[in-house]
Amino acid sequence: MSQREEFEKWASNEGAWPAAIERSRDGYKLAKTQADWNAWKACAEICRCLSPADERLAMELVDEGQRFKEALEDIRDLGAGHPSYIIAMAALNPNFPE
């Protein structure tokens, strides 16, 4: 499986959200998917240069990032008026609630 195929499998939740990986010219229609793809490629390049011990640490950090992302999605699902949502958004975005 290519790097892009692996990314698209992840970004579409294993095909459950095909709209998330729709392409437009050289990129993705969704800005978030494009940003995730750019980050994915950057991480792949960094990992290419890592020692095996560093690579294990990097993978642990990626796993932590995925758990963090899932937690944020759970909070988002509570709704914009929920106190946990407001606290999380304020902590992550100094310009919230613009």
C-alpha positions in Angstrom: 0.0 0.0 0.0 1.4 3.4 -0.9 1.8 6.2 1.5 -1.1 8.1 -0.1 -3.3 5.0 0.1 -2.5 4.5 3.8 -3.3 8.2 4.4 -6.6 8.0 2.5 -7.6 4.9 4.4 -6.9 6.7 7.7 -8.4 10.0 6.6 -11.7 8.4 5.3 -12.0 6.2 8.4 -11.3 3.1 6.4 -13.7 4.2 3.6 -16.6 5.3 5.8 -16.2 9.0 4.8 -15.2 9.0 1.1 -16.0 12.7 0.8 -13.2 13.4 3.2 -10.7 12.3 0.5 -12.2 13.9 -2.6 -9.5 15.5 -4.6 -9.4 18.9 -6.3 -6.5 19.3 -8.8 -3.3 18.5 -6.9 -4.8 18.5 -3.4 -7.9 17.6 -1.5 -11.2 19.5 -1.5 -11.3 19.7 2.3 -8.7 22.1 3.8 -8.4 19.8 6.8 -7.7 16.8 4.7 -5.0 18.7 2.8 -3.4 19.9 6.0 -3.5 16.3 7.4 -1.9 15.1 4.1 0.9 17.7 4.4 1.5 16.7 8.0 1.5 13.0 7.0 4.1 13.5 4.4 6.3 15.6 6.7 6.1 12.9 9.4 7.0 10.3 6.8 10.1 12.3 5.8 11.1 12.7 9.5 10.6 9.0 10.2 12.7 8.1 7.2 15.7 9.8 9.0 15.1 8.3 12.4 16.9 5.5 14.1 14.8 2.5 15.1 14.6 3.7 18.7 13.6 7.2 17.5 11.0 5.7 15.2 9.4 3.8 18.1 9.1 7.0 20.0 7.7 8.8 17.0 5.1 6.1 16.6 4.1 6.4 20.3 3.7 10.2 19.7 1.5 9.5 16.7 -0.6 7.1 18.7 -1.0 9.8 21.4 -1.9 12.3 18.8 -4.6 10.0 17.4 -6.0 9.5 20.9 -6.0 13.2 21.4 -7.8 13.7 18.1 -10.5 11.1 19.0 -11.0 12.8 22.4 -11.5 16.2 20.6 -14.0 14.6 18.2 -15.9 13.2 21.2 -16.0 16.7 22.8 -17.1 18.2 19.5 -19.9 15.7 19.3 -21.2 17.1 22.6 -22.1 20.3 20.8 -20.8 23.9 20.8 -22.8 24.9 23.8 -21.4 22.2 26.1 -18.9 23.4 28.7 -16.3 20.8 27.7 -16.5 21.9 24.1 -16.0 25.6 25.1 -13.1 24.8 27.4 -11.4 22.6 24.8 -11.8 25.1 22.0 -10.6 28.0 24.2 -7.5 26.0 25.3 -6.6 25.0 21.7 -7.4 28.3 19.9 -6.5 31.6 21.5 -8.8 33.4 19.1 -11.8 31.3 20.1 -14.8 32.1 19.7 -14.2 34.3 16.6 
